Amino acid sequence: MRTNEFGERLRRLRLESNLSIREVADLLKIPPSSYADIESRGYGRHAIAILPQLSKIYGISLSSLLGRAPLTQTIADDCRAIQELAGNIVRKLTE
């Protein structure tokens, strides 16, 4: 994914959620200017640290947030996939 695609995705999610930059920044406990930088430039110093919180704010999976899955994929979908993977690993280890 191109760097600015991430910022564009965040902006789209924020607007679809009817949130302002300040509101998202407040939820993340970072300055609004830092969040605005992430939206305008894409990944940044703060971006990696706030990925889990962004995922929760927008109610989508990390995979979706990063553009690796459709925006309709939820956190619950990620949890189910992880549980399935863990179950497969346990089965392999006990065979």
C-alpha positions, -999 to +999 in steps of 0.1 A: +000+000+000+012+035-008+018+056+023-009+082+015-035+054+009-034+048+047-040+085+054-068+086+028-084+055+044-083+071+078-099+103+065-126+084+048-133+064+080-134+095+101-158+113+077-181+083+075-181+082+113-190+119+114-160+126+136-137+157+135-099+155+136-101+169+172-126+142+183-105+114+170-073+129+184-090+133+218-100+096+217-064+087+209-050+112+235-027+128+210-026+164+197-050+171+168-021+182+147-005+148+151-036+131+139-040+155+110-004+147+100-012+110+100-042+116+077-022+139+054+011+120+052+000+085+060+022+065+084+041+085+109+058+083+142+025+080+161+007+059+135+020+025+146+013+030+182-023+040+177-033+013+152-052-008+178-071+022+191-080+033+155-093-002+148-116+000+179-127+036+171-138+027+136-150-008+145-129-026+119-101-051+119-065-041+118-063-059+084-090-036+071-074-006+086-042-014+069-059-021+035-052-059+036-089-068+039-122-051+030-134-023+053-163-045+062-140-070+081-145-065+118-124-070+149-146-101+156-136-115+122-099-111+131-105-128+165-123-157+148-094-161+123-069-161+152-089-187+171-091-209+141-054-206+135-047-214+171-069-244+170-051-256+139-018-252+156-029-271+187-043-299+165-010-302+146+010-302+179-012-330+194-012-353+163 
